[in-house]
Amino acid sequence: MTKIMVFFDKRFVRQVIQELKLMLDMDYSIERYISDSIIVVNSGKDYGDIKKSLESSSPIFIDRILELNAIVDVANGYSELENALDSLAKSYDSGPLKIEVLKERSSDERHAKEIEIELGRALESKGDITDLANPHVILYALLNDGKAYVSAESFVDKYSASLDRFRSRNIESDLVENKVSRAEFKLYEAVNYFKIELSSDMKALDIGAAPGGWTRYLLRNKLKVVAIDAGSINYKAMPEGTKIAVVPGNGRSIEGIEGIDVLSTGDLTGKSLDYDLLHIKELFDRIKLSELIGLGPFDILCIDINIPAQEAAVIAAVCADVLKPKGKLILTLKMTDDNVEKNIESSKQALGATYEGIKVKKLPHDRKELTLFAIKL
């Protein structure tokens, strides 16, 4: 019997259970809830087969699965945990390790980092080698109610390795220190999860851009951005040296900001390459598609609008003409009701004639929403 820990967002627990049933062929039982978003599951499959099922099924709502190697008592100290981690480390091929502690409910009031340092020193005294930058294996210790749930994985990359996706050290420092909004984390996660390459020779169209989180992230990765939103963008938060122009829509006012050009809609032809950021301050439905096509073609289309999922998908389908062939779509699907599966299917259907490789994922910084990735046909 294999024990696994399943991590997910509690908003979608019903969908997670359905995904487990399919992935484990009904051969499973829930042993316990560690928290409202982490469960211990028993399965008749071995862990290798579970991993293959996870990769082939590409679940939307399960964030990650780890084999549970040990449960040890830490109510009176960490000596038993140190031995379990050391034993687990030595079961892998030789190579340095890194320890990550996740605190759920713990009487230890120290920060997770302090506990990690203590555990790391203890393992070094046992002959293990630690390397925070380039580890061979990640050892996990999840602390909850006097118990430590111990697991491990071979290191692939920093994003995939992080167990606590909300912890500052597991996120790019610039994003933590200079973010415009929570939305910026969502785009960062989408780029990493879907393995989207960004480069300085690319252009992006950002629909629903205010207050500018996605725009800032794209600019920081050297893309040129055309941003559409009737709301205000925090221009001062954009990377230093960003050349900006604003196109105010009918009746839209802008505050005078030094160093930012103001253009009219008649001035747009060929302007997308003249500026790093071109902000069209208008509602999307008041902008002619022909104007956007004239500013393209774009390599990436980003859409994050507070409207129902299917409506956002229709906008993405309509805007397919602004993308280059094989251009990428990153779309937020807002779950405005409980018909989650229906919303996903309707959104995919709306995009099916113009996009391929459609994938949907509940990313950690998504709330009652999902992120869709697709490639233009």
Buried (B, 14 or more C-beta within 10 A) or exposed (E): EBBBBBBBBEBBBEBBBBBBEEBBEEEBEEBEEBBEBBBBBBBEBEBEBBBEBBEEEEBBBBBBBBBBBBBBEBEEEBEBBBBBBBEBBBEBEEBBBBBBBBBBEBEBEEEBEEBBBBBBEBBEEEEBEBEEEEBBBBBBBBBBEEBBBBBBBEBEEEBEBBBBBEBEBBBBEEBBEBBBBEBBBBBBBBBBBBEBEBEEEBBBBBBBBBBBBBBBBBBBBEBBBBBBBBEBBBBEBBBEEBBBBBBBBEEBEBEEEEEBBEBEBEEBEEBBEEBBBBBBBBBBEEBEEEBBBBBBBBBBBBBBBEBBBBBBBBBBBBBBBBBBEEBBBBBBBBBBEEEBEEBBEBBBEBBBEBBEEBBBBBBBBBEBBBBBBBBBB
